[in-house]
Amino acid sequence: MARIPAPVAAVRQAVRAALAGLPGDARVLVACSGGADSLALAAAARFVAPRLGLAIGLVTVDHGLQEGSAARAADVAAWARAAGFDPVEVATVEVSGPGGPEAAARSARYAALDAAAARHGASAVLLGHTRDDQAETVLLALARGAGPRGLAGMPVRRGVLVRPLLAIARADTRKACAALGLSPWDDPHNTDPAYARSRVRGQALPALVAALGPAVVDNLARTAALLAEDTATLDALAAAALATARTEQGLSVAALTALDPAVRGRVLHAWARELGAAGGALSQRHVAALDALVVRWHGQGATHLPGGAAVLRRAGLLVRVDPDRV
């Protein structure tokens, strides 16, 4: 029996671990752009899923941002059908909205993947982000002054979205594709210096590797994993604290004042999200302004949140008010 190349085995093992907890009759979708990471992931999932009794399908998202994107998505779909994926879907999205083209494309892609999972009754949608992507995410978070949540990077699982390859090197997904005779597509956006992630990938991270050694990539990804564990614990404490502080009219200032600042900040962040503030627009500045209503209140007016909500301190409560009436 021929020995399985190590990169192929590593990707398959990562996928097997990610799928191990699913019920035997579940359906899984792979999000595949045709790049090396998602193509290696798709090939591994096509091998592993049937052996676990799982149905396996594939979704490729056409963002419409490059000439020939529709034809490329059709090529990925044709490969998937020939490889035995079912269902296979091309999801065409319109990229628009706040945060710049990278953020808008990401939001449109995730919305399309969530919708595809709902349509097909999928228990999980597998994404091809690697250890290198995680390291880049940590550096970008550091650059914008993010807190622990941002430095925790991309979660292994959020809703139906699952990232099996966060411990796999990008170089190994390319080696896996080569070993399997697959020809990945190289997205020109990945090397376009107009995009911040591309500059981190092509300049910042290589400079760190040159200065500190190749272990820096793994260390950055490990830092994200450690912070993710801490963040999950703090988020659980914050969820319990939010339930305790909640009243029919708003949040109890007394209950909020009694909280540790790290927990109170998370409570206020979660409540602001409930009030309609989008995560991408909700900044530490907004949360700090809400916190000032609790611990540094001197009669100041309402705090305005992205999304149109306003919050006022009144009769010992933080309450939502009509921004046009304050």
ABEGO torsion letter per residue (X at the ends): XBBBBAAAAAAAAAAAAAAAABBAABBBBBBBAGBAAAAAAAAAAAAAAAAAGBBBBBBBBBAGABBGAAAAAAAAAAAAAAAGBOBBBBBBBBBBEBGEAAAAAAAAAAAAAAAAAAAAGBABBBBABBAAAAAAAAAAAAAAGBBAAAAAEBBABBEABBBAAAABBAAAAAAAAAAAGBBBBBBAAAABAABAAAAAAAAAAAAAAAAAEAAAAAAAAAAAAAAAAAAAAAAAAAAAAAAAABBAAEBBAAAAAABBAAAAAAAAAAAAAAAGBBAAABBAAAAAAAAAAAAABAGBBBBBBBGGBBBBBBGGBBBBBBAAAX
